[in-house]
Amino acid sequence: MPRPKLYPDDLRDRLIDAASQQLAHTGTEGLSLRELTATQGASTNAIYSIFGGKPGLIQAVIDSAAESFDQAMSDASAGDASFDTVHALGSAHRQWALSRPALYKLMLTTAGPQPGVSDLDGGRAGALAQVVGRLHEQGTLSGDIDLGELTLALWAVVHGFVVLEINRGEPSAQGEGQVHRAQTLLLRGATVA
């Protein structure tokens, strides 16, 4: 005889969504399982049954945020390999992060491997690495450019501006243009003469 179902099918997703909202306002320190489950008509036992506890719930939130971020990057990288695509990726990165600053910080400080010169084909910078690779393959970038270092520099420019804006507490009216200009300078330096 099958075991009776303890929780509704959608509870896992509702808890992740509610935890994302709570984490955005309070950070991990203020995440109250009791308050969270009460808003969803469940008990704290649901957190332990579904996620294995608070760390599992936080990891599920991070995974959900990373999936959303990666989808935004994938959507922005669709199309031709061009400097415009690199700028579209930077814009999508910035917009996603500024609309979810707490989740962005949480995702990038606790979500596994992040961009490094030796690991750019996976993780958060994967879409950017692919576009840079295609630009190189089509001869737009100089043959002696280290693609990993260029990808890391392009990623770091966007990330740096985003963190400055998040720490300031509000987006900069000039932020989009500053990111675009910084990316352009890096790309020009890597272009075939």
C-alpha beads as a LAMMPS data file, in Angstrom:
LAMMPS data file: protein, C-alpha beads

193 atoms
192 bonds

1 atom types
1 bond types

-500.0 500.0 xlo xhi
-500.0 500.0 ylo yhi
-500.0 500.0 zlo zhi

Masses

1 110.0

Atoms # bond

1 1 1 0.000 0.000 0.000
2 1 1 1.506 3.391 -0.973
3 1 1 2.359 5.869 1.726
4 1 1 -0.171 8.696 2.069
5 1 1 0.919 12.025 0.657
6 1 1 1.799 14.450 3.443
7 1 1 2.059 17.725 1.521
8 1 1 0.454 19.263 -1.560
9 1 1 2.459 19.037 -4.779
10 1 1 2.945 22.797 -4.974
11 1 1 4.135 23.310 -1.383
12 1 1 7.820 22.944 -2.254
13 1 1 7.620 25.715 -4.870
14 1 1 5.508 27.938 -2.618
15 1 1 8.020 27.569 0.229
16 1 1 10.911 28.426 -2.103
17 1 1 9.065 31.509 -3.377
18 1 1 8.117 32.646 0.117
19 1 1 11.643 32.003 1.428
20 1 1 13.065 34.011 -1.492
21 1 1 10.876 36.953 -0.497
22 1 1 11.810 36.652 3.162
23 1 1 15.529 36.293 2.391
24 1 1 15.354 39.371 0.179
25 1 1 14.220 41.404 3.180
26 1 1 15.987 39.768 6.104
27 1 1 18.947 37.794 4.795
28 1 1 19.692 34.291 6.037
29 1 1 19.943 35.459 9.652
30 1 1 16.331 36.626 9.691
31 1 1 14.808 33.622 7.946
32 1 1 12.151 32.338 10.313
33 1 1 10.915 28.863 9.462
34 1 1 7.919 29.249 11.733
35 1 1 6.789 32.478 10.046
36 1 1 7.548 31.098 6.605
37 1 1 5.563 27.898 7.010
38 1 1 2.674 29.713 8.692
39 1 1 2.228 31.883 5.596
40 1 1 1.858 28.697 3.559
41 1 1 -0.505 26.892 5.916
42 1 1 2.114 24.327 6.902
43 1 1 4.231 23.436 9.916
44 1 1 7.999 23.657 10.254
45 1 1 8.028 19.891 9.850
46 1 1 7.380 20.500 6.139
47 1 1 10.786 22.209 5.837
48 1 1 12.522 19.190 7.338
49 1 1 10.502 16.676 5.304
50 1 1 10.881 18.470 1.969
51 1 1 14.311 20.121 2.262
52 1 1 16.016 18.331 5.140
53 1 1 16.128 21.539 7.181
54 1 1 16.904 25.228 6.913
55 1 1 20.224 24.783 5.013
56 1 1 18.437 22.656 2.416
57 1 1 15.744 25.295 1.994
58 1 1 18.350 28.034 1.572
59 1 1 20.163 25.895 -1.004
60 1 1 16.872 25.362 -2.867
61 1 1 16.375 29.152 -2.946
62 1 1 19.923 29.621 -4.253
63 1 1 19.390 26.934 -6.889
64 1 1 16.141 28.585 -7.974
65 1 1 17.834 32.008 -8.168
66 1 1 20.754 30.563 -10.138
67 1 1 18.348 28.897 -12.571
68 1 1 16.508 32.190 -13.077
69 1 1 19.791 34.086 -13.560
70 1 1 21.102 31.482 -16.009
71 1 1 17.850 31.671 -17.985
72 1 1 18.152 35.466 -18.197
73 1 1 21.717 35.059 -19.480
74 1 1 20.665 32.395 -21.964
75 1 1 17.844 34.602 -23.265
76 1 1 20.226 37.566 -23.642
77 1 1 22.864 35.521 -25.486
78 1 1 20.495 34.193 -28.133
79 1 1 21.470 35.552 -31.513
80 1 1 24.626 36.536 -33.306
81 1 1 27.980 36.630 -31.584
82 1 1 28.612 40.360 -31.525
83 1 1 29.623 43.110 -29.182
84 1 1 25.902 43.905 -28.944
85 1 1 25.335 40.416 -27.527
86 1 1 28.062 40.985 -24.921
87 1 1 26.337 44.259 -24.004
88 1 1 22.961 42.491 -23.859
89 1 1 24.445 39.958 -21.442
90 1 1 25.843 42.750 -19.274
91 1 1 22.491 44.510 -19.279
92 1 1 20.576 41.328 -18.408
93 1 1 23.075 40.520 -15.636
94 1 1 22.717 44.020 -14.181
95 1 1 18.920 44.120 -14.431
96 1 1 18.508 40.677 -12.865
97 1 1 20.844 41.522 -9.995
98 1 1 19.380 44.943 -9.262
99 1 1 15.853 43.541 -9.205
100 1 1 16.918 40.830 -6.695
101 1 1 19.881 42.273 -4.763
102 1 1 19.660 39.990 -1.716
103 1 1 19.314 36.870 -3.866
104 1 1 22.186 38.031 -6.090
105 1 1 24.475 38.393 -3.091
106 1 1 23.307 35.078 -1.657
107 1 1 23.726 33.285 -4.979
108 1 1 27.221 34.609 -5.604
109 1 1 28.534 34.125 -2.088
110 1 1 27.251 30.611 -1.462
111 1 1 26.412 28.962 -4.793
112 1 1 29.331 26.766 -5.712
113 1 1 32.044 27.609 -8.205
114 1 1 32.094 31.130 -9.533
115 1 1 33.967 32.564 -12.457
116 1 1 37.690 32.086 -12.367
117 1 1 40.177 32.012 -15.194
118 1 1 40.259 28.207 -15.189
119 1 1 36.500 27.624 -14.848
120 1 1 34.498 29.889 -17.140
121 1 1 32.589 27.427 -19.295
122 1 1 30.233 26.531 -16.476
123 1 1 28.668 28.445 -13.659
124 1 1 27.242 31.932 -13.890
125 1 1 29.562 33.135 -16.700
126 1 1 28.901 30.229 -19.073
127 1 1 26.767 32.192 -21.568
128 1 1 29.340 34.988 -21.693
129 1 1 32.178 32.502 -22.218
130 1 1 30.291 30.990 -25.145
131 1 1 29.756 34.371 -26.816
132 1 1 33.426 35.331 -26.320
133 1 1 34.424 31.975 -27.797
134 1 1 32.207 32.540 -30.851
135 1 1 33.629 36.051 -31.320
136 1 1 37.101 34.509 -31.332
137 1 1 36.107 31.745 -33.755
138 1 1 34.707 34.244 -36.254
139 1 1 37.947 36.257 -36.127
140 1 1 36.589 39.328 -34.352
141 1 1 38.988 38.942 -31.430
142 1 1 42.758 38.825 -31.676
143 1 1 44.208 35.324 -31.865
144 1 1 46.590 35.907 -28.972
145 1 1 43.887 36.983 -26.503
146 1 1 43.372 34.702 -23.504
147 1 1 39.645 34.045 -23.803
148 1 1 39.287 33.006 -20.167
149 1 1 40.878 36.206 -18.913
150 1 1 38.782 38.348 -21.273
151 1 1 35.600 36.607 -20.149
152 1 1 36.569 37.047 -16.503
153 1 1 37.322 40.755 -17.069
154 1 1 33.973 41.303 -18.825
155 1 1 32.184 39.461 -16.001
156 1 1 34.089 41.390 -13.323
157 1 1 33.208 44.756 -14.871
158 1 1 29.479 44.048 -14.721
159 1 1 29.655 42.395 -11.314
160 1 1 31.705 45.275 -9.899
161 1 1 29.284 47.938 -11.078
162 1 1 26.324 45.894 -9.832
163 1 1 27.828 45.436 -6.361
164 1 1 28.566 49.172 -6.150
165 1 1 24.953 49.945 -7.070
166 1 1 23.565 47.384 -4.626
167 1 1 25.769 48.674 -1.810
168 1 1 24.686 52.234 -2.594
169 1 1 21.092 51.096 -2.115
170 1 1 19.756 52.246 -5.449
171 1 1 20.521 51.814 -9.125
172 1 1 22.636 54.514 -10.726
173 1 1 21.014 56.501 -13.531
174 1 1 24.333 56.196 -15.373
175 1 1 24.926 52.534 -14.462
176 1 1 23.834 50.987 -17.745
177 1 1 25.977 53.368 -19.783
178 1 1 28.995 52.910 -17.499
179 1 1 28.826 49.142 -17.831
180 1 1 28.444 49.431 -21.612
181 1 1 31.453 51.758 -21.927
182 1 1 33.658 49.593 -19.693
183 1 1 32.771 46.485 -21.708
184 1 1 33.492 48.358 -24.944
185 1 1 36.958 49.349 -23.724
186 1 1 37.780 45.728 -22.899
187 1 1 36.429 44.476 -26.207
188 1 1 38.294 47.100 -28.245
189 1 1 41.525 46.075 -26.563
190 1 1 40.896 42.472 -27.624
191 1 1 39.832 43.214 -31.197
192 1 1 41.886 42.265 -34.231
193 1 1 43.749 45.359 -35.419

Bonds

1 1 1 2
2 1 2 3
3 1 3 4
4 1 4 5
5 1 5 6
6 1 6 7
7 1 7 8
8 1 8 9
9 1 9 10
10 1 10 11
11 1 11 12
12 1 12 13
13 1 13 14
14 1 14 15
15 1 15 16
16 1 16 17
17 1 17 18
18 1 18 19
19 1 19 20
20 1 20 21
21 1 21 22
22 1 22 23
23 1 23 24
24 1 24 25
25 1 25 26
26 1 26 27
27 1 27 28
28 1 28 29
29 1 29 30
30 1 30 31
31 1 31 32
32 1 32 33
33 1 33 34
34 1 34 35
35 1 35 36
36 1 36 37
37 1 37 38
38 1 38 39
39 1 39 40
40 1 40 41
41 1 41 42
42 1 42 43
43 1 43 44
44 1 44 45
45 1 45 46
46 1 46 47
47 1 47 48
48 1 48 49
49 1 49 50
50 1 50 51
51 1 51 52
52 1 52 53
53 1 53 54
54 1 54 55
55 1 55 56
56 1 56 57
57 1 57 58
58 1 58 59
59 1 59 60
60 1 60 61
61 1 61 62
62 1 62 63
63 1 63 64
64 1 64 65
65 1 65 66
66 1 66 67
67 1 67 68
68 1 68 69
69 1 69 70
70 1 70 71
71 1 71 72
72 1 72 73
73 1 73 74
74 1 74 75
75 1 75 76
76 1 76 77
77 1 77 78
78 1 78 79
79 1 79 80
80 1 80 81
81 1 81 82
82 1 82 83
83 1 83 84
84 1 84 85
85 1 85 86
86 1 86 87
87 1 87 88
88 1 88 89
89 1 89 90
90 1 90 91
91 1 91 92
92 1 92 93
93 1 93 94
94 1 94 95
95 1 95 96
96 1 96 97
97 1 97 98
98 1 98 99
99 1 99 100
100 1 100 101
101 1 101 102
102 1 102 103
103 1 103 104
104 1 104 105
105 1 105 106
106 1 106 107
107 1 107 108
108 1 108 109
109 1 109 110
110 1 110 111
111 1 111 112
112 1 112 113
113 1 113 114
114 1 114 115
115 1 115 116
116 1 116 117
117 1 117 118
118 1 118 119
119 1 119 120
120 1 120 121
121 1 121 122
122 1 122 123
123 1 123 124
124 1 124 125
125 1 125 126
126 1 126 127
127 1 127 128
128 1 128 129
129 1 129 130
130 1 130 131
131 1 131 132
132 1 132 133
133 1 133 134
134 1 134 135
135 1 135 136
136 1 136 137
137 1 137 138
138 1 138 139
139 1 139 140
140 1 140 141
141 1 141 142
142 1 142 143
143 1 143 144
144 1 144 145
145 1 145 146
146 1 146 147
147 1 147 148
148 1 148 149
149 1 149 150
150 1 150 151
151 1 151 152
152 1 152 153
153 1 153 154
154 1 154 155
155 1 155 156
156 1 156 157
157 1 157 158
158 1 158 159
159 1 159 160
160 1 160 161
161 1 161 162
162 1 162 163
163 1 163 164
164 1 164 165
165 1 165 166
166 1 166 167
167 1 167 168
168 1 168 169
169 1 169 170
170 1 170 171
171 1 171 172
172 1 172 173
173 1 173 174
174 1 174 175
175 1 175 176
176 1 176 177
177 1 177 178
178 1 178 179
179 1 179 180
180 1 180 181
181 1 181 182
182 1 182 183
183 1 183 184
184 1 184 185
185 1 185 186
186 1 186 187
187 1 187 188
188 1 188 189
189 1 189 190
190 1 190 191
191 1 191 192
192 1 192 193
